[in-house]
Amino acid sequence: MRNIQGSDRVCGVMGDPIQHTLSPFIHNTLAEAMNIPMVYVPFQVGEAQLEVALKGAHALGIRGLNVTMPHKKEVIRYTVGIDKKAELAQAVNTLVYTPEGYRGYNTDIGGLSRAMATNGIDCTGKKVAVIGSGGAAYAACLAVIDQAQAIYIYNRTREKAHRLKAHLEQVYKVPITVGSPDACEPVDIVIQTTRVGMGALEGQMPIAAEALLAHAKVAIDILYKPWETPFLKAAKANGLQTMNGFQMLYYQAVEAFELTQGCVLDKATEEAIKEKLLREL
Ligand code: ATR
């Protein structure tokens, strides 16, 4: 580890749990590659400590913070303002220091858009299915909604899917349907946003997946642990193009890094760092 200087910028990520985060690895690698004097550290912060942790972080002059589970919604009330995407997603994952307080951004949406674009996945005029209706599903819908011809939402709890549909329809005209897992619409692209396939749910398939994968051309999973979920394995077996969640994680981190460090990575650097991270993971 390099020596930390008194003039170094300090950034970090707040969440609970936080032990498994890859954000320090990504941000510190980006800083080193870009020659930016910054250190990025993990902070274990429980829900009851969020407000005081943010006040402390601001007092300490912490320049940028990422926020992850379970704080992405709650953190909004402690910001001095949020950007349009964060407002639409009703979630913030990046905080940038200002003298008045932290300003909130959502880079999950841009992260998924950039990951799709880099991997040649274009939603223009396509039918897109989103599995899930939690925070990640909001980000996934918003990442595709400007291009997609139609969006189909599948979720174990249909009421939550209807809430997501109603939320999006306040702003967008794209047809949105809450799909029935027993009669899936044929779609071009499937985006899996639930936790089904990881942790206690490892080895399991998400709702409607088999039927959706029978017709689609592209399958995206926001999970990256395991690297290949049963959902992506089944998609591969059916001959679909697949992408796991590491790409979304990487590009949301790049966008957060650009916001907090006030720089822009060129495409070649961005891809070279991604390849380096993939080799070292
Ligand atoms: P986040 O905001 O991080 O996306 P969330 O709001 O808890 O997390 O949403 C997680 C998603 O995974 C939801 O779509 C959830 O389905 P429900 O709305 O029915 O709860 C889905 N999910 C979680 N555990 C599941 C399980 N065992 N089977 C099916 N879906 C599950």
py3Dmol code that shows the C-alpha trace and the ligand (Angstrom):
import py3Dmol

protein = """\
ATOM      1  CA  MET A   1       0.000   0.000   0.000  1.00  0.00           C
ATOM      2  CA  ARG A   2       1.341   3.470  -0.852  1.00  0.00           C
ATOM      3  CA  ASN A   3       2.090   6.027   1.846  1.00  0.00           C
ATOM      4  CA  ILE A   4      -0.831   8.347   2.537  1.00  0.00           C
ATOM      5  CA  GLN A   5      -0.006  12.053   2.473  1.00  0.00           C
ATOM      6  CA  GLY A   6      -1.624  14.836   4.498  1.00  0.00           C
ATOM      7  CA  SER A   7      -2.941  16.403   1.311  1.00  0.00           C
ATOM      8  CA  ASP A   8      -4.641  13.226   0.031  1.00  0.00           C
ATOM      9  CA  ARG A   9      -8.366  13.262  -0.637  1.00  0.00           C
ATOM     10  CA  VAL A  10     -10.436  10.788   1.401  1.00  0.00           C
ATOM     11  CA  CYS A  11     -13.489   9.022  -0.020  1.00  0.00           C
ATOM     12  CA  GLY A  12     -15.390   5.892   0.924  1.00  0.00           C
ATOM     13  CA  VAL A  13     -18.461   3.709   0.843  1.00  0.00           C
ATOM     14  CA  MET A  14     -21.107   3.374   3.574  1.00  0.00           C
ATOM     15  CA  GLY A  15     -23.263   0.300   3.944  1.00  0.00           C
ATOM     16  CA  ASP A  16     -24.358  -2.538   6.180  1.00  0.00           C
ATOM     17  CA  PRO A  17     -23.008  -5.142   5.607  1.00  0.00           C
ATOM     18  CA  ILE A  18     -19.903  -3.744   3.904  1.00  0.00           C
ATOM     19  CA  GLN A  19     -17.284  -6.518   4.211  1.00  0.00           C
ATOM     20  CA  HIS A  20     -17.815  -7.845   0.683  1.00  0.00           C
ATOM     21  CA  THR A  21     -17.737  -4.532  -1.168  1.00  0.00           C
ATOM     22  CA  LEU A  22     -15.554  -4.265  -4.288  1.00  0.00           C
ATOM     23  CA  SER A  23     -15.839  -0.448  -4.342  1.00  0.00           C
ATOM     24  CA  PRO A  24     -12.510   0.289  -2.539  1.00  0.00           C
ATOM     25  CA  PHE A  25     -10.706  -2.032  -4.965  1.00  0.00           C
ATOM     26  CA  ILE A  26     -12.273  -0.298  -7.992  1.00  0.00           C
ATOM     27  CA  HIS A  27     -11.933   3.319  -6.778  1.00  0.00           C
ATOM     28  CA  ASN A  28      -8.355   2.931  -5.496  1.00  0.00           C
ATOM     29  CA  THR A  29      -7.352   1.291  -8.787  1.00  0.00           C
ATOM     30  CA  LEU A  30      -8.982   4.158 -10.725  1.00  0.00           C
ATOM     31  CA  ALA A  31      -7.190   6.750  -8.560  1.00  0.00           C
ATOM     32  CA  GLU A  32      -3.825   5.074  -9.041  1.00  0.00           C
ATOM     33  CA  ALA A  33      -4.303   4.771 -12.802  1.00  0.00           C
ATOM     34  CA  MET A  34      -5.425   8.410 -13.091  1.00  0.00           C
ATOM     35  CA  ASN A  35      -2.643   9.623 -10.779  1.00  0.00           C
ATOM     36  CA  ILE A  36      -5.160  11.208  -8.408  1.00  0.00           C
ATOM     37  CA  PRO A  37      -4.039  11.408  -4.747  1.00  0.00           C
ATOM     38  CA  MET A  38      -7.097   9.793  -3.169  1.00  0.00           C
ATOM     39  CA  VAL A  39      -7.735   6.987  -0.700  1.00  0.00           C
ATOM     40  CA  TYR A  40     -11.065   5.174  -0.601  1.00  0.00           C
ATOM     41  CA  VAL A  41     -12.166   3.194   2.455  1.00  0.00           C
ATOM     42  CA  PRO A  42     -15.169   1.072   3.558  1.00  0.00           C
ATOM     43  CA  PHE A  43     -17.410   2.278   6.411  1.00  0.00           C
ATOM     44  CA  GLN A  44     -19.748  -0.089   8.233  1.00  0.00           C
ATOM     45  CA  VAL A  45     -22.720   2.142   9.066  1.00  0.00           C
ATOM     46  CA  GLY A  46     -25.999   0.749  10.406  1.00  0.00           C
ATOM     47  CA  GLU A  47     -29.358   2.418   9.725  1.00  0.00           C
ATOM     48  CA  ALA A  48     -29.493   4.094  13.147  1.00  0.00           C
ATOM     49  CA  GLN A  49     -26.086   5.701  12.559  1.00  0.00           C
ATOM     50  CA  LEU A  50     -26.628   7.091   9.057  1.00  0.00           C
ATOM     51  CA  GLU A  51     -27.401  10.689   9.987  1.00  0.00           C
ATOM     52  CA  VAL A  52     -24.578  11.076  12.492  1.00  0.00           C
ATOM     53  CA  ALA A  53     -22.148   9.271  10.163  1.00  0.00           C
ATOM     54  CA  LEU A  54     -22.940  11.727   7.346  1.00  0.00           C
ATOM     55  CA  LYS A  55     -22.585  14.733   9.630  1.00  0.00           C
ATOM     56  CA  GLY A  56     -19.239  13.371  10.805  1.00  0.00           C
ATOM     57  CA  ALA A  57     -18.097  12.635   7.257  1.00  0.00           C
ATOM     58  CA  HIS A  58     -18.943  16.185   6.221  1.00  0.00           C
ATOM     59  CA  ALA A  59     -17.144  17.651   9.235  1.00  0.00           C
ATOM     60  CA  LEU A  60     -14.108  15.562   8.334  1.00  0.00           C
ATOM     61  CA  GLY A  61     -14.209  16.904   4.790  1.00  0.00           C
ATOM     62  CA  ILE A  62     -14.719  13.511   3.153  1.00  0.00           C
ATOM     63  CA  ARG A  63     -14.933  14.468  -0.469  1.00  0.00           C
ATOM     64  CA  GLY A  64     -17.058  11.716  -1.908  1.00  0.00           C
ATOM     65  CA  LEU A  65     -19.098   8.815  -0.587  1.00  0.00           C
ATOM     66  CA  ASN A  66     -20.904   5.933  -2.120  1.00  0.00           C
ATOM     67  CA  VAL A  67     -23.909   4.612  -0.256  1.00  0.00           C
ATOM     68  CA  THR A  68     -25.159   1.099  -0.621  1.00  0.00           C
ATOM     69  CA  MET A  69     -27.673  -1.216   1.066  1.00  0.00           C
ATOM     70  CA  PRO A  70     -29.682  -0.358   3.114  1.00  0.00           C
ATOM     71  CA  HIS A  71     -29.172   3.426   2.780  1.00  0.00           C
ATOM     72  CA  LYS A  72     -29.928   4.353  -0.833  1.00  0.00           C
ATOM     73  CA  LYS A  73     -33.402   5.754  -0.114  1.00  0.00           C
ATOM     74  CA  GLU A  74     -32.985   7.033   3.429  1.00  0.00           C
ATOM     75  CA  VAL A  75     -29.863   9.031   2.558  1.00  0.00           C
ATOM     76  CA  ILE A  76     -31.897  11.427   0.369  1.00  0.00           C
ATOM     77  CA  ARG A  77     -33.221  13.298   3.407  1.00  0.00           C
ATOM     78  CA  TYR A  78     -29.667  14.164   4.498  1.00  0.00           C
ATOM     79  CA  THR A  79     -28.581  15.689   1.191  1.00  0.00           C
ATOM     80  CA  VAL A  80     -28.705  19.333   0.146  1.00  0.00           C
ATOM     81  CA  GLY A  81     -30.178  18.315  -3.206  1.00  0.00           C
ATOM     82  CA  ILE A  82     -30.275  15.423  -5.646  1.00  0.00           C
ATOM     83  CA  ASP A  83     -29.933  15.129  -9.420  1.00  0.00           C
ATOM     84  CA  LYS A  84     -32.725  14.243 -11.847  1.00  0.00           C
ATOM     85  CA  LYS A  85     -31.828  10.549 -12.126  1.00  0.00           C
ATOM     86  CA  ALA A  86     -31.730  10.131  -8.349  1.00  0.00           C
ATOM     87  CA  GLU A  87     -35.126  11.804  -8.160  1.00  0.00           C
ATOM     88  CA  LEU A  88     -36.585   9.457 -10.783  1.00  0.00           C
ATOM     89  CA  ALA A  89     -35.063   6.378  -9.118  1.00  0.00           C
ATOM     90  CA  GLN A  90     -35.917   7.662  -5.631  1.00  0.00           C
ATOM     91  CA  ALA A  91     -32.443   6.452  -4.700  1.00  0.00           C
ATOM     92  CA  VAL A  92     -28.985   7.947  -4.241  1.00  0.00           C
ATOM     93  CA  ASN A  93     -25.763   5.949  -4.416  1.00  0.00           C
ATOM     94  CA  THR A  94     -23.190   8.761  -4.670  1.00  0.00           C
ATOM     95  CA  LEU A  95     -22.609  11.829  -2.479  1.00  0.00           C
ATOM     96  CA  VAL A  96     -20.385  14.708  -3.506  1.00  0.00           C
ATOM     97  CA  TYR A  97     -19.081  17.153  -0.912  1.00  0.00           C
ATOM     98  CA  THR A  98     -20.170  20.802  -1.079  1.00  0.00           C
ATOM     99  CA  PRO A  99     -19.535  23.293   1.740  1.00  0.00           C
ATOM    100  CA  GLU A 100     -23.294  23.317   2.527  1.00  0.00           C
ATOM    101  CA  GLY A 101     -23.622  19.503   2.687  1.00  0.00           C
ATOM    102  CA  TYR A 102     -23.597  16.475   0.378  1.00  0.00           C
ATOM    103  CA  ARG A 103     -25.286  16.523  -3.021  1.00  0.00           C
ATOM    104  CA  GLY A 104     -26.783  13.196  -4.100  1.00  0.00           C
ATOM    105  CA  TYR A 105     -26.539  11.406  -7.447  1.00  0.00           C
ATOM    106  CA  ASN A 106     -27.624   8.085  -8.871  1.00  0.00           C
ATOM    107  CA  THR A 107     -24.940   6.420 -10.993  1.00  0.00           C
ATOM    108  CA  ASP A 108     -26.569   2.955 -11.057  1.00  0.00           C
ATOM    109  CA  ILE A 109     -28.737   3.981 -14.008  1.00  0.00           C
ATOM    110  CA  GLY A 110     -25.839   5.399 -16.011  1.00  0.00           C
ATOM    111  CA  GLY A 111     -23.724   2.414 -14.941  1.00  0.00           C
ATOM    112  CA  LEU A 112     -26.115  -0.052 -16.506  1.00  0.00           C
ATOM    113  CA  SER A 113     -26.532   2.100 -19.654  1.00  0.00           C
ATOM    114  CA  ARG A 114     -22.764   2.332 -20.099  1.00  0.00           C
ATOM    115  CA  ALA A 115     -22.295  -1.392 -19.465  1.00  0.00           C
ATOM    116  CA  MET A 116     -24.924  -2.208 -22.087  1.00  0.00           C
ATOM    117  CA  ALA A 117     -23.491   0.217 -24.641  1.00  0.00           C
ATOM    118  CA  THR A 118     -19.935  -1.063 -24.147  1.00  0.00           C
ATOM    119  CA  ASN A 119     -21.140  -4.621 -24.672  1.00  0.00           C
ATOM    120  CA  GLY A 120     -23.069  -3.765 -27.826  1.00  0.00           C
ATOM    121  CA  ILE A 121     -26.500  -4.174 -26.215  1.00  0.00           C
ATOM    122  CA  ASP A 122     -28.938  -1.695 -27.745  1.00  0.00           C
ATOM    123  CA  CYS A 123     -32.525  -1.422 -26.447  1.00  0.00           C
ATOM    124  CA  THR A 124     -33.740   0.824 -29.253  1.00  0.00           C
ATOM    125  CA  GLY A 125     -37.160  -0.447 -30.343  1.00  0.00           C
ATOM    126  CA  LYS A 126     -36.725  -3.589 -28.227  1.00  0.00           C
ATOM    127  CA  LYS A 127     -39.067  -5.308 -25.798  1.00  0.00           C
ATOM    128  CA  VAL A 128     -37.369  -5.494 -22.410  1.00  0.00           C
ATOM    129  CA  ALA A 129     -38.367  -7.653 -19.435  1.00  0.00           C
ATOM    130  CA  VAL A 130     -37.252  -6.629 -15.953  1.00  0.00           C
ATOM    131  CA  ILE A 131     -37.412  -9.286 -13.225  1.00  0.00           C
ATOM    132  CA  GLY A 132     -37.862  -7.755  -9.771  1.00  0.00           C
ATOM    133  CA  SER A 133     -39.336  -4.555  -8.367  1.00  0.00           C
ATOM    134  CA  GLY A 134     -36.822  -3.379  -5.746  1.00  0.00           C
ATOM    135  CA  GLY A 135     -34.384  -0.480  -6.031  1.00  0.00           C
ATOM    136  CA  ALA A 136     -32.288  -2.222  -8.674  1.00  0.00           C
ATOM    137  CA  ALA A 137     -35.380  -2.768 -10.828  1.00  0.00           C
ATOM    138  CA  TYR A 138     -36.114   0.996 -10.753  1.00  0.00           C
ATOM    139  CA  ALA A 139     -32.564   1.654 -11.977  1.00  0.00           C
ATOM    140  CA  ALA A 140     -32.848  -1.026 -14.690  1.00  0.00           C
ATOM    141  CA  CYS A 141     -36.160   0.346 -16.007  1.00  0.00           C
ATOM    142  CA  LEU A 142     -34.759   3.892 -16.062  1.00  0.00           C
ATOM    143  CA  ALA A 143     -31.639   2.725 -17.906  1.00  0.00           C
ATOM    144  CA  VAL A 144     -33.711   1.379 -20.817  1.00  0.00           C
ATOM    145  CA  ILE A 145     -36.875   3.462 -20.796  1.00  0.00           C
ATOM    146  CA  ASP A 146     -35.717   6.139 -23.243  1.00  0.00           C
ATOM    147  CA  GLN A 147     -35.037   3.542 -25.950  1.00  0.00           C
ATOM    148  CA  ALA A 148     -37.238   0.513 -25.284  1.00  0.00           C
ATOM    149  CA  GLN A 149     -40.395  -0.136 -27.265  1.00  0.00           C
ATOM    150  CA  ALA A 150     -42.093  -1.703 -24.239  1.00  0.00           C
ATOM    151  CA  ILE A 151     -41.220  -2.843 -20.713  1.00  0.00           C
ATOM    152  CA  TYR A 152     -42.586  -5.951 -18.978  1.00  0.00           C
ATOM    153  CA  ILE A 153     -42.114  -6.270 -15.218  1.00  0.00           C
ATOM    154  CA  TYR A 154     -42.183  -9.647 -13.446  1.00  0.00           C
ATOM    155  CA  ASN A 155     -42.084  -9.873  -9.667  1.00  0.00           C
ATOM    156  CA  ARG A 156     -42.988 -12.341  -6.939  1.00  0.00           C
ATOM    157  CA  THR A 157     -45.078  -9.617  -5.265  1.00  0.00           C
ATOM    158  CA  ARG A 158     -47.222  -8.218  -8.076  1.00  0.00           C
ATOM    159  CA  GLU A 159     -48.330  -5.226  -6.031  1.00  0.00           C
ATOM    160  CA  LYS A 160     -44.736  -3.937  -5.947  1.00  0.00           C
ATOM    161  CA  ALA A 161     -44.478  -4.358  -9.716  1.00  0.00           C
ATOM    162  CA  HIS A 162     -47.657  -2.289 -10.118  1.00  0.00           C
ATOM    163  CA  ARG A 163     -46.124   0.413  -7.911  1.00  0.00           C
ATOM    164  CA  LEU A 164     -43.029   0.537 -10.120  1.00  0.00           C
ATOM    165  CA  LYS A 165     -45.192   0.720 -13.264  1.00  0.00           C
ATOM    166  CA  ALA A 166     -47.320   3.548 -11.816  1.00  0.00           C
ATOM    167  CA  HIS A 167     -44.198   5.436 -10.764  1.00  0.00           C
ATOM    168  CA  LEU A 168     -42.676   5.255 -14.246  1.00  0.00           C
ATOM    169  CA  GLU A 169     -45.957   6.140 -15.958  1.00  0.00           C
ATOM    170  CA  GLN A 170     -46.007   9.478 -14.133  1.00  0.00           C
ATOM    171  CA  VAL A 171     -43.112  10.557 -16.341  1.00  0.00           C
ATOM    172  CA  TYR A 172     -42.883   8.214 -19.352  1.00  0.00           C
ATOM    173  CA  LYS A 173     -45.227   7.224 -22.186  1.00  0.00           C
ATOM    174  CA  VAL A 174     -43.595   3.857 -22.979  1.00  0.00           C
ATOM    175  CA  PRO A 175     -46.066   0.960 -22.571  1.00  0.00           C
ATOM    176  CA  ILE A 176     -45.364  -0.842 -19.290  1.00  0.00           C
ATOM    177  CA  THR A 177     -47.012  -4.141 -18.416  1.00  0.00           C
ATOM    178  CA  VAL A 178     -46.945  -6.130 -15.203  1.00  0.00           C
ATOM    179  CA  GLY A 179     -46.376  -9.581 -16.671  1.00  0.00           C
ATOM    180  CA  SER A 180     -47.845 -12.862 -15.551  1.00  0.00           C
ATOM    181  CA  PRO A 181     -45.173 -15.560 -15.032  1.00  0.00           C
ATOM    182  CA  ASP A 182     -47.606 -18.169 -16.408  1.00  0.00           C
ATOM    183  CA  ALA A 183     -48.021 -16.359 -19.727  1.00  0.00           C
ATOM    184  CA  CYS A 184     -44.794 -14.496 -20.478  1.00  0.00           C
ATOM    185  CA  GLU A 185     -44.597 -12.106 -23.422  1.00  0.00           C
ATOM    186  CA  PRO A 186     -41.788 -12.851 -25.889  1.00  0.00           C
ATOM    187  CA  VAL A 187     -39.126 -10.185 -25.292  1.00  0.00           C
ATOM    188  CA  ASP A 188     -35.683  -9.335 -26.736  1.00  0.00           C
ATOM    189  CA  ILE A 189     -33.765  -8.480 -23.571  1.00  0.00           C
ATOM    190  CA  VAL A 190     -34.189  -9.783 -19.988  1.00  0.00           C
ATOM    191  CA  ILE A 191     -32.701  -7.915 -17.021  1.00  0.00           C
ATOM    192  CA  GLN A 192     -32.623  -9.864 -13.722  1.00  0.00           C
ATOM    193  CA  THR A 193     -32.524  -7.491 -10.727  1.00  0.00           C
ATOM    194  CA  THR A 194     -33.452  -9.682  -7.734  1.00  0.00           C
ATOM    195  CA  ARG A 195     -31.195 -11.423  -5.205  1.00  0.00           C
ATOM    196  CA  VAL A 196     -32.397 -14.817  -6.408  1.00  0.00           C
ATOM    197  CA  GLY A 197     -29.233 -16.718  -7.338  1.00  0.00           C
ATOM    198  CA  MET A 198     -26.936 -15.391  -4.604  1.00  0.00           C
ATOM    199  CA  GLY A 199     -26.354 -15.918  -0.875  1.00  0.00           C
ATOM    200  CA  ALA A 200     -29.150 -17.908   0.744  1.00  0.00           C
ATOM    201  CA  LEU A 201     -30.877 -18.034  -2.660  1.00  0.00           C
ATOM    202  CA  GLU A 202     -27.831 -19.418  -4.504  1.00  0.00           C
ATOM    203  CA  GLY A 203     -28.705 -22.056  -7.106  1.00  0.00           C
ATOM    204  CA  GLN A 204     -32.255 -20.744  -7.572  1.00  0.00           C
ATOM    205  CA  MET A 205     -33.905 -19.339 -10.690  1.00  0.00           C
ATOM    206  CA  PRO A 206     -35.855 -16.059 -10.511  1.00  0.00           C
ATOM    207  CA  ILE A 207     -39.527 -15.832 -11.349  1.00  0.00           C
ATOM    208  CA  ALA A 208     -40.531 -16.204 -15.039  1.00  0.00           C
ATOM    209  CA  ALA A 209     -36.903 -16.721 -16.068  1.00  0.00           C
ATOM    210  CA  GLU A 210     -37.199 -19.990 -18.014  1.00  0.00           C
ATOM    211  CA  ALA A 211     -40.087 -18.743 -20.146  1.00  0.00           C
ATOM    212  CA  LEU A 212     -38.450 -15.362 -20.834  1.00  0.00           C
ATOM    213  CA  LEU A 213     -35.118 -16.946 -21.798  1.00  0.00           C
ATOM    214  CA  ALA A 214     -36.814 -19.196 -24.332  1.00  0.00           C
ATOM    215  CA  HIS A 215     -37.347 -16.229 -26.703  1.00  0.00           C
ATOM    216  CA  ALA A 216     -34.881 -13.492 -25.709  1.00  0.00           C
ATOM    217  CA  LYS A 217     -31.544 -12.691 -27.388  1.00  0.00           C
ATOM    218  CA  VAL A 218     -29.812 -11.023 -24.423  1.00  0.00           C
ATOM    219  CA  ALA A 219     -29.787 -11.770 -20.675  1.00  0.00           C
ATOM    220  CA  ILE A 220     -28.355  -9.403 -18.060  1.00  0.00           C
ATOM    221  CA  ASP A 221     -27.988 -10.253 -14.384  1.00  0.00           C
ATOM    222  CA  ILE A 222     -27.142  -7.497 -11.902  1.00  0.00           C
ATOM    223  CA  LEU A 223     -25.516 -10.135  -9.641  1.00  0.00           C
ATOM    224  CA  TYR A 224     -21.798 -10.960  -9.966  1.00  0.00           C
ATOM    225  CA  LYS A 225     -21.424 -13.329  -6.998  1.00  0.00           C
ATOM    226  CA  PRO A 226     -21.569 -16.093  -8.120  1.00  0.00           C
ATOM    227  CA  TRP A 227     -19.976 -14.877 -11.358  1.00  0.00           C
ATOM    228  CA  GLU A 228     -22.473 -16.940 -13.326  1.00  0.00           C
ATOM    229  CA  THR A 229     -25.897 -17.382 -11.714  1.00  0.00           C
ATOM    230  CA  PRO A 230     -28.270 -20.205 -12.742  1.00  0.00           C
ATOM    231  CA  PHE A 231     -30.133 -17.496 -14.699  1.00  0.00           C
ATOM    232  CA  LEU A 232     -27.042 -16.663 -16.777  1.00  0.00           C
ATOM    233  CA  LYS A 233     -26.100 -20.347 -17.121  1.00  0.00           C
ATOM    234  CA  ALA A 234     -29.550 -21.102 -18.535  1.00  0.00           C
ATOM    235  CA  ALA A 235     -29.309 -18.080 -20.847  1.00  0.00           C
ATOM    236  CA  LYS A 236     -25.927 -19.261 -22.153  1.00  0.00           C
ATOM    237  CA  ALA A 237     -27.280 -22.768 -22.700  1.00  0.00           C
ATOM    238  CA  ASN A 238     -30.042 -21.213 -24.829  1.00  0.00           C
ATOM    239  CA  GLY A 239     -27.439 -19.336 -26.901  1.00  0.00           C
ATOM    240  CA  LEU A 240     -28.212 -15.823 -25.564  1.00  0.00           C
ATOM    241  CA  GLN A 241     -25.653 -13.033 -25.186  1.00  0.00           C
ATOM    242  CA  THR A 242     -25.044 -12.674 -21.435  1.00  0.00           C
ATOM    243  CA  MET A 243     -23.641 -10.019 -19.107  1.00  0.00           C
ATOM    244  CA  ASN A 244     -23.241 -10.266 -15.331  1.00  0.00           C
ATOM    245  CA  GLY A 245     -23.421  -7.455 -12.771  1.00  0.00           C
ATOM    246  CA  PHE A 246     -19.720  -6.670 -12.616  1.00  0.00           C
ATOM    247  CA  GLN A 247     -19.975  -4.430 -15.665  1.00  0.00           C
ATOM    248  CA  MET A 248     -22.789  -2.360 -14.109  1.00  0.00           C
ATOM    249  CA  LEU A 249     -20.846  -2.167 -10.841  1.00  0.00           C
ATOM    250  CA  TYR A 250     -17.726  -1.017 -12.677  1.00  0.00           C
ATOM    251  CA  TYR A 251     -19.393   1.690 -14.763  1.00  0.00           C
ATOM    252  CA  GLN A 252     -21.448   3.043 -11.842  1.00  0.00           C
ATOM    253  CA  ALA A 253     -18.133   3.318  -9.977  1.00  0.00           C
ATOM    254  CA  VAL A 254     -16.507   5.110 -12.932  1.00  0.00           C
ATOM    255  CA  GLU A 255     -19.376   7.621 -13.055  1.00  0.00           C
ATOM    256  CA  ALA A 256     -19.181   8.113  -9.264  1.00  0.00           C
ATOM    257  CA  PHE A 257     -15.400   8.529  -9.502  1.00  0.00           C
ATOM    258  CA  GLU A 258     -15.794  11.166 -12.221  1.00  0.00           C
ATOM    259  CA  LEU A 259     -18.362  13.063 -10.118  1.00  0.00           C
ATOM    260  CA  THR A 260     -16.370  12.994  -6.896  1.00  0.00           C
ATOM    261  CA  GLN A 261     -12.931  13.623  -8.442  1.00  0.00           C
ATOM    262  CA  GLY A 262     -14.086  16.119 -11.076  1.00  0.00           C
ATOM    263  CA  CYS A 263     -12.463  14.300 -14.001  1.00  0.00           C
ATOM    264  CA  VAL A 264     -13.510  12.359 -17.103  1.00  0.00           C
ATOM    265  CA  LEU A 265     -11.951   9.049 -18.106  1.00  0.00           C
ATOM    266  CA  ASP A 266     -11.349   8.476 -21.777  1.00  0.00           C
ATOM    267  CA  LYS A 267     -12.731   5.264 -23.250  1.00  0.00           C
ATOM    268  CA  ALA A 268      -9.339   3.569 -23.677  1.00  0.00           C
ATOM    269  CA  THR A 269      -8.335   4.207 -20.032  1.00  0.00           C
ATOM    270  CA  GLU A 270     -11.770   3.112 -18.841  1.00  0.00           C
ATOM    271  CA  GLU A 271     -11.498  -0.205 -20.696  1.00  0.00           C
ATOM    272  CA  ALA A 272      -7.848  -0.805 -19.728  1.00  0.00           C
ATOM    273  CA  ILE A 273      -8.684  -0.380 -16.022  1.00  0.00           C
ATOM    274  CA  LYS A 274     -11.685  -2.691 -16.357  1.00  0.00           C
ATOM    275  CA  GLU A 275      -9.479  -5.389 -17.905  1.00  0.00           C
ATOM    276  CA  LYS A 276      -6.898  -4.944 -15.116  1.00  0.00           C
ATOM    277  CA  LEU A 277      -9.616  -5.324 -12.453  1.00  0.00           C
ATOM    278  CA  LEU A 278     -11.010  -8.416 -14.162  1.00  0.00           C
ATOM    279  CA  ARG A 279      -7.542 -10.016 -14.177  1.00  0.00           C
ATOM    280  CA  GLU A 280      -7.008  -9.234 -10.487  1.00  0.00           C
ATOM    281  CA  LEU A 281     -10.458 -10.136  -9.159  1.00  0.00           C
TER     282      LEU A 281
END
"""
ligand_1 = """\
31
ATR
P -33.263 -3.809 -3.618
O -33.876 -2.484 -3.304
O -31.856 -3.947 -3.151
O -33.412 -4.198 -5.069
P -35.537 -5.176 -2.430
O -36.366 -3.957 -2.419
O -35.570 -6.054 -1.219
O -33.998 -4.893 -2.697
O -35.960 -6.015 -3.709
C -35.392 -7.222 -4.012
C -36.115 -7.901 -5.171
O -35.789 -9.290 -5.089
C -37.622 -7.823 -5.118
O -38.128 -7.814 -6.442
C -37.992 -9.100 -4.394
O -39.266 -9.599 -4.663
P -40.537 -9.167 -3.728
O -40.919 -7.787 -4.192
O -41.568 -10.183 -4.012
O -40.040 -9.173 -2.321
C -36.981 -10.047 -4.978
N -36.764 -11.195 -4.111
C -36.058 -11.230 -2.972
N -36.078 -12.461 -2.449
C -36.824 -13.240 -3.276
C -37.196 -14.623 -3.304
N -36.827 -15.464 -2.354
N -37.941 -15.043 -4.348
C -38.346 -14.199 -5.308
N -38.014 -12.878 -5.339
C -37.262 -12.412 -4.353
"""
view = py3Dmol.view(width=600, height=400)
view.addModel(protein, "pdb")
view.setStyle({"model": 0}, {"cartoon": {"style": "trace"}})
view.addModel(ligand_1, "xyz")
view.setStyle({"model": 1}, {"stick": {}})
view.zoomTo()
view.show()
